[in-house]
Amino acid sequence: MKNSLRILSLLSITVITVTFINAIDKSESDPKPSTHKTYKIKAVKLPANLNLAGERVPIEMPDIRERMDRELLVNTYWQSNGLLLIKRANKYFPILEPLLKKYGLPDDFKFLALAESAFIDETSSAGAAGMWHFMTSTGKEYGLEINKNVDERYNIEKSTMVAAEYLKKSRERLGSWTLAAAAYNAGNYGVSKRLKTQQVDSYYDAILPNETERYVFRIIALKEVISNPKKYGFVFDETDLYTLPKTKTIKVDTAITNIAVFAKKYGITYKELKIHNAWLRENKLNNKSRKVYEIKIPVQ
């Protein structure tokens, strides 16, 4: 009896093993189509008309093509960051666009602001702050008030006016908007010195610091992807995008001893007031000079 059971067990194991091996062989020799979609990483085709402020990118140059391709790939396939930038752009571009037009700066420079700060309220490791990432020295040089109490680098209207002034001067000095954008990263002196040394007058012909060599291409890549999100695989509804609530502006020419109490007078919280007036850096406004400040109050 025991011998018979052993024989039956061995036969069963043999049959199961043979069946399993045959199944593997069949699956390998005749694979069935997958029932789920396969994620694919596709090469990005460079558009022929890429430009910054109407100044064409010469992608027929091999090194330029490769550098442009790099930034377009990075900003296409870093999907989470790309989608966040698209959402934030919807929030701040409506504020920036009329300001750029007012101050005589090409509309494309809203993408420079996005490249600089990603539209988040953080100070860089070098100390640059605000949407346009001004250093303290540059901001003060152009007339922005910057101290522990007030920092107008965070005032969108005033910092955009300064950015426009800086970039227009750079263009006058260097000869193109593309070089002006590069100088925003590396400084007017740094760019002009390298152009003179290398005896060239184009951003695309110059060897610049690594960060600056990527800088303009990143701006152009952001412009391309955010202007054509569906082309690059970004899918969203309008309701997914971020927006800013409407605000009213009140003028204040006196000190505010407690901003939290001040906010309550207008039916909002301290946080709500600070979101719309990030240039107020403390819970008070000293205003010893009786300067007129404009404070935005969100309205329902």
Phi and psi in degrees as GROMACS dihedral restraints (atoms count N, CA, C in turn):
[ dihedral_restraints ]
;  ai    aj    ak    al  type     phi  dphi    fc
    3     4     5     6     1   -64.4    20    10
    4     5     6     7     1   -39.9    20    10
    6     7     8     9     1   -63.9    20    10
    7     8     9    10     1   -39.4    20    10
    9    10    11    12     1   -63.5    20    10
   10    11    12    13     1   -42.0    20    10
   12    13    14    15     1   -64.7    20    10
   13    14    15    16     1   -39.6    20    10
   15    16    17    18     1   -60.8    20    10
   16    17    18    19     1   -44.1    20    10
   18    19    20    21     1   -62.5    20    10
   19    20    21    22     1   -43.0    20    10
   21    22    23    24     1   -64.4    20    10
   22    23    24    25     1   -39.6    20    10
   24    25    26    27     1   -63.4    20    10
   25    26    27    28     1   -44.3    20    10
   27    28    29    30     1   -62.8    20    10
   28    29    30    31     1   -41.1    20    10
   30    31    32    33     1   -63.4    20    10
   31    32    33    34     1   -41.9    20    10
   33    34    35    36     1   -62.8    20    10
   34    35    36    37     1   -44.9    20    10
   36    37    38    39     1   -61.6    20    10
   37    38    39    40     1   -41.2    20    10
   39    40    41    42     1   -62.8    20    10
   40    41    42    43     1   -43.2    20    10
   42    43    44    45     1   -64.2    20    10
   43    44    45    46     1   -44.2    20    10
   45    46    47    48     1   -62.8    20    10
   46    47    48    49     1   -43.1    20    10
   48    49    50    51     1   -62.6    20    10
   49    50    51    52     1   -46.3    20    10
   51    52    53    54     1   -62.3    20    10
   52    53    54    55     1   -42.8    20    10
   54    55    56    57     1   -61.9    20    10
   55    56    57    58     1   -42.1    20    10
   57    58    59    60     1   -64.3    20    10
   58    59    60    61     1   -44.0    20    10
   60    61    62    63     1   -64.5    20    10
   61    62    63    64     1   -41.7    20    10
   63    64    65    66     1   -62.9    20    10
   64    65    66    67     1   -36.9    20    10
   66    67    68    69     1   -65.3    20    10
   67    68    69    70     1   -41.4    20    10
   69    70    71    72     1   -64.3    20    10
   70    71    72    73     1   -45.6    20    10
   72    73    74    75     1   -59.1    20    10
   73    74    75    76     1   -41.2    20    10
   75    76    77    78     1   -67.4    20    10
   76    77    78    79     1   -41.3    20    10
   78    79    80    81     1   -66.2    20    10
   79    80    81    82     1   -33.6    20    10
   81    82    83    84     1   -77.0    20    10
   82    83    84    85     1   -35.4    20    10
   84    85    86    87     1   -82.9    20    10
   85    86    87    88     1   -25.6    20    10
   87    88    89    90     1  -138.0    20    10
   88    89    90    91     1    69.2    20    10
   90    91    92    93     1   -66.7    20    10
   91    92    93    94     1   142.3    20    10
   93    94    95    96     1   -89.2    20    10
   94    95    96    97     1   149.1    20    10
   96    97    98    99     1   -59.8    20    10
   97    98    99   100     1   142.3    20    10
   99   100   101   102     1   -67.7    20    10
  100   101   102   103     1   143.1    20    10
  102   103   104   105     1   -87.1    20    10
  103   104   105   106     1    -7.1    20    10
  105   106   107   108     1  -116.1    20    10
  106   107   108   109     1   155.4    20    10
  108   109   110   111     1   -72.1    20    10
  109   110   111   112     1   139.4    20    10
  111   112   113   114     1   -93.3    20    10
  112   113   114   115     1   128.3    20    10
  114   115   116   117     1   -71.4    20    10
  115   116   117   118     1   129.9    20    10
  117   118   119   120     1  -121.5    20    10
  118   119   120   121     1   138.0    20    10
  120   121   122   123     1   -99.0    20    10
  121   122   123   124     1   107.9    20    10
  123   124   125   126     1  -101.6    20    10
  124   125   126   127     1   146.9    20    10
  126   127   128   129     1   -65.6    20    10
  127   128   129   130     1   145.4    20    10
  129   130   131   132     1   -95.0    20    10
  130   131   132   133     1   129.6    20    10
  132   133   134   135     1   -85.0    20    10
  133   134   135   136     1   123.2    20    10
  135   136   137   138     1   -75.4    20    10
  136   137   138   139     1   124.3    20    10
  138   139   140   141     1   -64.8    20    10
  139   140   141   142     1   148.2    20    10
  141   142   143   144     1   -76.7    20    10
  142   143   144   145     1   -19.2    20    10
  144   145   146   147     1  -105.5    20    10
  145   146   147   148     1    25.7    20    10
  147   148   149   150     1   -61.8    20    10
  148   149   150   151     1   134.7    20    10
  150   151   152   153     1  -157.1    20    10
  151   152   153   154     1   162.4    20    10
  153   154   155   156     1  -121.9    20    10
  154   155   156   157     1   116.9    20    10
  156   157   158   159     1    53.8    20    10
  157   158   159   160     1    37.7    20    10
  159   160   161   162     1    84.5    20    10
  160   161   162   163     1    -2.7    20    10
  162   163   164   165     1   -95.1    20    10
  163   164   165   166     1   112.1    20    10
  165   166   167   168     1   -67.1    20    10
  166   167   168   169     1   143.6    20    10
  168   169   170   171     1   -86.1    20    10
  169   170   171   172     1   120.8    20    10
  171   172   173   174     1   -79.9    20    10
  172   173   174   175     1    74.7    20    10
  174   175   176   177     1   -71.6    20    10
  175   176   177   178     1    -4.5    20    10
  177   178   179   180     1   -72.9    20    10
  178   179   180   181     1   -15.2    20    10
  180   181   182   183     1   -80.6    20    10
  181   182   183   184     1   124.0    20    10
  183   184   185   186     1   -53.3    20    10
  184   185   186   187     1   -45.1    20    10
  186   187   188   189     1   -70.1    20    10
  187   188   189   190     1   -33.7    20    10
  189   190   191   192     1   -68.9    20    10
  190   191   192   193     1   -41.6    20    10
  192   193   194   195     1   -59.6    20    10
  193   194   195   196     1   -43.8    20    10
  195   196   197   198     1   -67.3    20    10
  196   197   198   199     1   -41.6    20    10
  198   199   200   201     1   -67.9    20    10
  199   200   201   202     1   -39.2    20    10
  201   202   203   204     1   -67.4    20    10
  202   203   204   205     1   -41.0    20    10
  204   205   206   207     1   -60.5    20    10
  205   206   207   208     1   -41.3    20    10
  207   208   209   210     1   -58.0    20    10
  208   209   210   211     1   -49.8    20    10
  210   211   212   213     1   -69.5    20    10
  211   212   213   214     1   -34.0    20    10
  213   214   215   216     1   -69.0    20    10
  214   215   216   217     1   -38.8    20    10
  216   217   218   219     1   -64.8    20    10
  217   218   219   220     1   -46.3    20    10
  219   220   221   222     1   -60.3    20    10
  220   221   222   223     1   -44.2    20    10
  222   223   224   225     1   -81.4    20    10
  223   224   225   226     1   -10.3    20    10
  225   226   227   228     1   -88.2    20    10
  226   227   228   229     1   -44.5    20    10
  228   229   230   231     1   -97.9    20    10
  229   230   231   232     1    -3.4    20    10
  231   232   233   234     1   -88.9    20    10
  232   233   234   235     1    72.3    20    10
  234   235   236   237     1   -62.5    20    10
  235   236   237   238     1   -42.7    20    10
  237   238   239   240     1   -62.7    20    10
  238   239   240   241     1   -43.9    20    10
  240   241   242   243     1   -66.6    20    10
  241   242   243   244     1   -41.9    20    10
  243   244   245   246     1   -60.1    20    10
  244   245   246   247     1   -44.1    20    10
  246   247   248   249     1   -67.2    20    10
  247   248   249   250     1   -37.5    20    10
  249   250   251   252     1   -63.5    20    10
  250   251   252   253     1   -40.5    20    10
  252   253   254   255     1   -66.2    20    10
  253   254   255   256     1   -38.0    20    10
  255   256   257   258     1   -62.4    20    10
  256   257   258   259     1   -43.1    20    10
  258   259   260   261     1   -65.5    20    10
  259   260   261   262     1   -43.3    20    10
  261   262   263   264     1   -70.2    20    10
  262   263   264   265     1   -34.7    20    10
  264   265   266   267     1   -59.3    20    10
  265   266   267   268     1   -39.4    20    10
  267   268   269   270     1   -63.7    20    10
  268   269   270   271     1   -24.9    20    10
  270   271   272   273     1   -79.8    20    10
  271   272   273   274     1   -40.7    20    10
  273   274   275   276     1  -108.6    20    10
  274   275   276   277     1   -22.9    20    10
  276   277   278   279     1   -58.5    20    10
  277   278   279   280     1   -40.0    20    10
  279   280   281   282     1   -60.5    20    10
  280   281   282   283     1   -24.2    20    10
  282   283   284   285     1   -82.1    20    10
  283   284   285   286     1   -41.8    20    10
  285   286   287   288     1   -71.6    20    10
  286   287   288   289     1   -40.5    20    10
  288   289   290   291     1   -56.4    20    10
  289   290   291   292     1   -50.8    20    10
  291   292   293   294     1   -67.0    20    10
  292   293   294   295     1   -29.1    20    10
  294   295   296   297     1   -68.6    20    10
  295   296   297   298     1   -42.9    20    10
  297   298   299   300     1   -61.5    20    10
  298   299   300   301     1   -41.2    20    10
  300   301   302   303     1   -64.8    20    10
  301   302   303   304     1   -42.0    20    10
  303   304   305   306     1   -62.0    20    10
  304   305   306   307     1   -39.2    20    10
  306   307   308   309     1   -96.8    20    10
  307   308   309   310     1    10.8    20    10
  309   310   311   312     1    74.0    20    10
  310   311   312   313     1    30.1    20    10
  312   313   314   315     1  -110.0    20    10
  313   314   315   316     1   137.4    20    10
  315   316   317   318     1   -56.0    20    10
  316   317   318   319     1   144.9    20    10
  318   319   320   321     1   -58.0    20    10
  319   320   321   322     1   -29.1    20    10
  321   322   323   324     1   -59.7    20    10
  322   323   324   325     1   -19.6    20    10
  324   325   326   327     1   -74.7    20    10
  325   326   327   328     1    -5.7    20    10
  327   328   329   330     1   -66.1    20    10
  328   329   330   331     1   -27.0    20    10
  330   331   332   333     1   -75.8    20    10
  331   332   333   334     1   -25.7    20    10
  333   334   335   336     1   -66.6    20    10
  334   335   336   337     1   -43.2    20    10
  336   337   338   339     1   -61.5    20    10
  337   338   339   340     1   -39.8    20    10
  339   340   341   342     1   -65.3    20    10
  340   341   342   343     1   -42.2    20    10
  342   343   344   345     1   -64.7    20    10
  343   344   345   346     1   -35.3    20    10
  345   346   347   348     1   -68.7    20    10
  346   347   348   349     1   -51.1    20    10
  348   349   350   351     1  -118.3    20    10
  349   350   351   352     1   -10.2    20    10
  351   352   353   354     1    56.2    20    10
  352   353   354   355     1    17.6    20    10
  354   355   356   357     1    57.5    20    10
  355   356   357   358     1    39.1    20    10
  357   358   359   360     1  -122.9    20    10
  358   359   360   361     1   150.1    20    10
  360   361   362   363     1   -85.6    20    10
  361   362   363   364     1    76.4    20    10
  363   364   365   366     1  -134.6    20    10
  364   365   366   367     1   146.2    20    10
  366   367   368   369     1   -93.4    20    10
  367   368   369   370     1   134.4    20    10
  369   370   371   372     1   -70.4    20    10
  370   371   372   373     1   166.5    20    10
  372   373   374   375     1   -61.3    20    10
  373   374   375   376     1   -25.3    20    10
  375   376   377   378     1   -86.9    20    10
  376   377   378   379     1    -8.1    20    10
  378   379   380   381     1   101.1    20    10
  379   380   381   382     1     6.2    20    10
  381   382   383   384     1   -75.1    20    10
  382   383   384   385     1   140.5    20    10
  384   385   386   387     1  -141.1    20    10
  385   386   387   388     1   162.6    20    10
  387   388   389   390     1    84.9    20    10
  388   389   390   391     1   173.6    20    10
  390   391   392   393     1   -56.9    20    10
  391   392   393   394     1   -36.2    20    10
  393   394   395   396     1   -97.4    20    10
  394   395   396   397     1     3.6    20    10
  396   397   398   399     1    51.6    20    10
  397   398   399   400     1    58.0    20    10
  399   400   401   402     1   -83.5    20    10
  400   401   402   403     1   142.0    20    10
  402   403   404   405     1   -75.6    20    10
  403   404   405   406     1   156.3    20    10
  405   406   407   408     1   -56.6    20    10
  406   407   408   409     1   -46.1    20    10
  408   409   410   411     1   -61.6    20    10
  409   410   411   412     1   -43.0    20    10
  411   412   413   414     1   -66.7    20    10
  412   413   414   415     1   -43.2    20    10
  414   415   416   417     1   -60.2    20    10
  415   416   417   418     1   -45.2    20    10
  417   418   419   420     1   -66.3    20    10
  418   419   420   421     1   -38.0    20    10
  420   421   422   423     1   -58.8    20    10
  421   422   423   424     1   -34.6    20    10
  423   424   425   426     1   -96.8    20    10
  424   425   426   427     1    13.0    20    10
  426   427   428   429     1    94.2    20    10
  427   428   429   430     1     9.4    20    10
  429   430   431   432     1   -81.2    20    10
  430   431   432   433     1   141.3    20    10
  432   433   434   435     1   -81.5    20    10
  433   434   435   436     1   121.7    20    10
  435   436   437   438     1  -137.1    20    10
  436   437   438   439     1   111.2    20    10
  438   439   440   441     1  -154.8    20    10
  439   440   441   442     1  -173.4    20    10
  441   442   443   444     1   -66.4    20    10
  442   443   444   445     1   -25.5    20    10
  444   445   446   447     1   -90.0    20    10
  445   446   447   448     1   -42.7    20    10
  447   448   449   450     1  -133.2    20    10
  448   449   450   451     1   134.1    20    10
  450   451   452   453     1  -135.7    20    10
  451   452   453   454     1    99.6    20    10
  453   454   455   456     1   -76.3    20    10
  454   455   456   457     1     1.3    20    10
  456   457   458   459     1   -64.7    20    10
  457   458   459   460     1   -22.2    20    10
  459   460   461   462     1   -92.8    20    10
  460   461   462   463     1     0.7    20    10
  462   463   464   465     1   -90.2    20    10
  463   464   465   466     1   111.5    20    10
  465   466   467   468     1   -59.6    20    10
  466   467   468   469     1   -45.0    20    10
  468   469   470   471     1   -63.7    20    10
  469   470   471   472     1   -49.8    20    10
  471   472   473   474     1   -69.9    20    10
  472   473   474   475     1   -40.3    20    10
  474   475   476   477     1   -69.7    20    10
  475   476   477   478     1   -32.5    20    10
  477   478   479   480     1   -68.1    20    10
  478   479   480   481     1   -38.9    20    10
  480   481   482   483     1   -61.1    20    10
  481   482   483   484     1   -43.1    20    10
  483   484   485   486     1   -67.1    20    10
  484   485   486   487     1   -42.4    20    10
  486   487   488   489     1   -60.1    20    10
  487   488   489   490     1   -41.6    20    10
  489   490   491   492     1   -63.7    20    10
  490   491   492   493     1   -42.3    20    10
  492   493   494   495     1   -63.1    20    10
  493   494   495   496     1   -44.5    20    10
  495   496   497   498     1   -63.6    20    10
  496   497   498   499     1   -46.5    20    10
  498   499   500   501     1   -69.2    20    10
  499   500   501   502     1   -36.4    20    10
  501   502   503   504     1   -67.5    20    10
  502   503   504   505     1   -37.6    20    10
  504   505   506   507     1   -66.0    20    10
  505   506   507   508     1   -38.8    20    10
  507   508   509   510     1   -63.8    20    10
  508   509   510   511     1   -40.1    20    10
  510   511   512   513     1   -65.5    20    10
  511   512   513   514     1   -41.6    20    10
  513   514   515   516     1   -61.5    20    10
  514   515   516   517     1   -37.3    20    10
  516   517   518   519     1   -77.5    20    10
  517   518   519   520     1   -39.8    20    10
  519   520   521   522     1  -102.2    20    10
  520   521   522   523     1   -20.2    20    10
  522   523   524   525     1   101.6    20    10
  523   524   525   526     1    -6.8    20    10
  525   526   527   528     1  -155.4    20    10
  526   527   528   529     1   158.6    20    10
  528   529   530   531     1   -68.7    20    10
  529   530   531   532     1   -33.5    20    10
  531   532   533   534     1   -62.9    20    10
  532   533   534   535     1   -45.3    20    10
  534   535   536   537     1   -68.7    20    10
  535   536   537   538     1   -31.9    20    10
  537   538   539   540     1   -63.6    20    10
  538   539   540   541     1   -40.9    20    10
  540   541   542   543     1   -64.0    20    10
  541   542   543   544     1   -42.2    20    10
  543   544   545   546     1   -62.6    20    10
  544   545   546   547     1   -39.4    20    10
  546   547   548   549     1   -68.9    20    10
  547   548   549   550     1   -24.6    20    10
  549   550   551   552     1   -64.0    20    10
  550   551   552   553     1   -27.6    20    10
  552   553   554   555     1   -90.4    20    10
  553   554   555   556     1   -43.9    20    10
  555   556   557   558     1  -106.3    20    10
  556   557   558   559     1    -6.6    20    10
  558   559   560   561     1    90.3    20    10
  559   560   561   562     1   146.8    20    10
  561   562   563   564     1   -60.9    20    10
  562   563   564   565     1   -44.6    20    10
  564   565   566   567     1   -64.7    20    10
  565   566   567   568     1   -44.9    20    10
  567   568   569   570     1   -60.4    20    10
  568   569   570   571     1   -42.2    20    10
  570   571   572   573     1   -71.5    20    10
  571   572   573   574     1   -47.2    20    10
  573   574   575   576     1   -63.5    20    10
  574   575   576   577     1   -36.5    20    10
  576   577   578   579     1   -63.5    20    10
  577   578   579   580     1   -44.2    20    10
  579   580   581   582     1   -68.5    20    10
  580   581   582   583     1   -37.4    20    10
  582   583   584   585     1   -62.5    20    10
  583   584   585   586     1   -43.1    20    10
  585   586   587   588     1   -65.6    20    10
  586   587   588   589     1   -44.5    20    10
  588   589   590   591     1   -62.0    20    10
  589   590   591   592     1   -41.2    20    10
  591   592   593   594     1   -88.6    20    10
  592   593   594   595     1    -5.1    20    10
  594   595   596   597     1    57.5    20    10
  595   596   597   598     1    47.8    20    10
  597   598   599   600     1  -131.8    20    10
  598   599   600   601     1   166.1    20    10
  600   601   602   603     1  -133.0    20    10
  601   602   603   604     1    18.3    20    10
  603   604   605   606     1  -127.9    20    10
  604   605   606   607     1   141.7    20    10
  606   607   608   609     1   -57.3    20    10
  607   608   609   610     1   -37.6    20    10
  609   610   611   612     1   -77.9    20    10
  610   611   612   613     1    -9.5    20    10
  612   613   614   615     1  -104.1    20    10
  613   614   615   616     1    -4.7    20    10
  615   616   617   618     1  -101.5    20    10
  616   617   618   619     1   152.1    20    10
  618   619   620   621     1   -98.0    20    10
  619   620   621   622     1   119.5    20    10
  621   622   623   624     1  -124.7    20    10
  622   623   624   625     1   171.3    20    10
  624   625   626   627     1   -54.1    20    10
  625   626   627   628     1   149.9    20    10
  627   628   629   630     1   -51.1    20    10
  628   629   630   631     1   -46.5    20    10
  630   631   632   633     1   -62.8    20    10
  631   632   633   634     1   -40.2    20    10
  633   634   635   636     1   -71.1    20    10
  634   635   636   637     1   -31.9    20    10
  636   637   638   639     1   -66.8    20    10
  637   638   639   640     1   -23.8    20    10
  639   640   641   642     1   -94.7    20    10
  640   641   642   643     1   -21.4    20    10
  642   643   644   645     1   -59.0    20    10
  643   644   645   646     1   -55.9    20    10
  645   646   647   648     1   -64.3    20    10
  646   647   648   649     1   -38.2    20    10
  648   649   650   651     1   -64.2    20    10
  649   650   651   652     1   -35.7    20    10
  651   652   653   654     1   -66.4    20    10
  652   653   654   655     1   -41.2    20    10
  654   655   656   657     1   -59.9    20    10
  655   656   657   658     1   -45.2    20    10
  657   658   659   660     1   -67.5    20    10
  658   659   660   661     1   -37.8    20    10
  660   661   662   663     1   -64.1    20    10
  661   662   663   664     1   -42.9    20    10
  663   664   665   666     1   -62.5    20    10
  664   665   666   667     1   -41.0    20    10
  666   667   668   669     1   -59.5    20    10
  667   668   669   670     1   -46.3    20    10
  669   670   671   672     1   -65.2    20    10
  670   671   672   673     1   -47.1    20    10
  672   673   674   675     1   -70.1    20    10
  673   674   675   676     1   -45.6    20    10
  675   676   677   678     1   -72.5    20    10
  676   677   678   679     1   -28.3    20    10
  678   679   680   681     1   -77.0    20    10
  679   680   681   682     1   -23.0    20    10
  681   682   683   684     1  -134.7    20    10
  682   683   684   685     1    59.1    20    10
  684   685   686   687     1   -60.7    20    10
  685   686   687   688     1   -41.8    20    10
  687   688   689   690     1   -66.9    20    10
  688   689   690   691     1   -32.1    20    10
  690   691   692   693     1   -59.7    20    10
  691   692   693   694     1   -30.9    20    10
  693   694   695   696     1  -104.8    20    10
  694   695   696   697     1    17.4    20    10
  696   697   698   699     1    89.1    20    10
  697   698   699   700     1     8.8    20    10
  699   700   701   702     1   -89.0    20    10
  700   701   702   703     1   120.2    20    10
  702   703   704   705     1  -117.6    20    10
  703   704   705   706     1   126.6    20    10
  705   706   707   708     1  -161.9    20    10
  706   707   708   709     1   162.8    20    10
  708   709   710   711     1   -99.5    20    10
  709   710   711   712     1   159.1    20    10
  711   712   713   714     1   -58.2    20    10
  712   713   714   715     1   -33.1    20    10
  714   715   716   717     1   -70.4    20    10
  715   716   717   718     1   -13.4    20    10
  717   718   719   720     1   -79.3    20    10
  718   719   720   721     1   -18.0    20    10
  720   721   722   723     1   -81.3    20    10
  721   722   723   724     1   151.8    20    10
  723   724   725   726     1   -82.3    20    10
  724   725   726   727     1   148.0    20    10
  726   727   728   729     1  -139.1    20    10
  727   728   729   730     1   158.5    20    10
  729   730   731   732     1  -102.8    20    10
  730   731   732   733     1   136.4    20    10
  732   733   734   735     1   -67.1    20    10
  733   734   735   736     1   158.3    20    10
  735   736   737   738     1   -67.2    20    10
  736   737   738   739     1   149.4    20    10
  738   739   740   741     1  -132.0    20    10
  739   740   741   742     1   160.3    20    10
  741   742   743   744     1  -116.9    20    10
  742   743   744   745     1   155.6    20    10
  744   745   746   747     1  -110.9    20    10
  745   746   747   748     1   130.6    20    10
  747   748   749   750     1  -118.6    20    10
  748   749   750   751     1   146.6    20    10
  750   751   752   753     1  -101.7    20    10
  751   752   753   754     1   134.9    20    10
  753   754   755   756     1  -127.7    20    10
  754   755   756   757     1   127.2    20    10
  756   757   758   759     1  -121.5    20    10
  757   758   759   760     1    19.0    20    10
  759   760   761   762     1  -127.1    20    10
  760   761   762   763     1   173.9    20    10
  762   763   764   765     1   -74.6    20    10
  763   764   765   766     1   151.9    20    10
  765   766   767   768     1  -117.8    20    10
  766   767   768   769     1   113.6    20    10
  768   769   770   771     1   -76.5    20    10
  769   770   771   772     1   -27.9    20    10
  771   772   773   774     1  -147.3    20    10
  772   773   774   775     1   108.6    20    10
  774   775   776   777     1   -69.2    20    10
  775   776   777   778     1   -31.3    20    10
  777   778   779   780     1   -62.7    20    10
  778   779   780   781     1   -43.0    20    10
  780   781   782   783     1   -67.9    20    10
  781   782   783   784     1   -40.7    20    10
  783   784   785   786     1   -59.1    20    10
  784   785   786   787     1   -43.4    20    10
  786   787   788   789     1   -62.4    20    10
  787   788   789   790     1   -41.7    20    10
  789   790   791   792     1   -60.8    20    10
  790   791   792   793     1   -31.2    20    10
  792   793   794   795     1   -61.6    20    10
  793   794   795   796     1   -25.4    20    10
  795   796   797   798     1  -104.1    20    10
  796   797   798   799     1    12.6    20    10
  798   799   800   801     1    74.4    20    10
  799   800   801   802     1    23.0    20    10
  801   802   803   804     1  -128.0    20    10
  802   803   804   805     1   168.9    20    10
  804   805   806   807     1   -91.8    20    10
  805   806   807   808     1   166.6    20    10
  807   808   809   810     1   -55.9    20    10
  808   809   810   811     1   -43.8    20    10
  810   811   812   813     1   -61.7    20    10
  811   812   813   814     1   -44.0    20    10
  813   814   815   816     1   -62.2    20    10
  814   815   816   817     1   -41.2    20    10
  816   817   818   819     1   -66.2    20    10
  817   818   819   820     1   -41.6    20    10
  819   820   821   822     1   -68.2    20    10
  820   821   822   823     1   -34.1    20    10
  822   823   824   825     1   -58.5    20    10
  823   824   825   826     1   -39.3    20    10
  825   826   827   828     1   -93.3    20    10
  826   827   828   829     1    -6.7    20    10
  828   829   830   831     1  -140.4    20    10
  829   830   831   832     1    61.4    20    10
  831   832   833   834     1   -64.8    20    10
  832   833   834   835     1   -16.2    20    10
  834   835   836   837     1   -70.0    20    10
  835   836   837   838     1   -17.0    20    10
  837   838   839   840     1   -80.9    20    10
  838   839   840   841     1   108.0    20    10
  840   841   842   843     1   -95.0    20    10
  841   842   843   844     1   -10.9    20    10
  843   844   845   846     1  -129.0    20    10
  844   845   846   847     1  -179.3    20    10
  846   847   848   849     1   -89.7    20    10
  847   848   849   850     1    31.6    20    10
  849   850   851   852     1  -161.2    20    10
  850   851   852   853     1   161.7    20    10
  852   853   854   855     1  -126.1    20    10
  853   854   855   856     1   110.4    20    10
  855   856   857   858     1   -66.2    20    10
  856   857   858   859     1   -57.3    20    10
  858   859   860   861     1    48.5    20    10
  859   860   861   862     1    52.9    20    10
  861   862   863   864     1   -67.8    20    10
  862   863   864   865     1   -24.8    20    10
  864   865   866   867     1   -87.0    20    10
  865   866   867   868     1    -0.9    20    10
  867   868   869   870     1    59.2    20    10
  868   869   870   871     1    38.3    20    10
  870   871   872   873     1   -69.8    20    10
  871   872   873   874     1   149.0    20    10
  873   874   875   876     1   -89.2    20    10
  874   875   876   877     1   116.9    20    10
  876   877   878   879     1  -108.2    20    10
  877   878   879   880     1   146.3    20    10
  879   880   881   882     1  -106.6    20    10
  880   881   882   883     1   121.4    20    10
  882   883   884   885     1  -112.3    20    10
  883   884   885   886     1   130.4    20    10
  885   886   887   888     1   -91.2    20    10
  886   887   888   889     1   133.4    20    10
  888   889   890   891     1  -119.0    20    10
  889   890   891   892     1   119.4    20    10
  891   892   893   894     1   -66.0    20    10
  892   893   894   895     1   141.2    20    10
  894   895   896   897     1  -120.1    20    10
  895   896   897   898     1   147.3    20    10
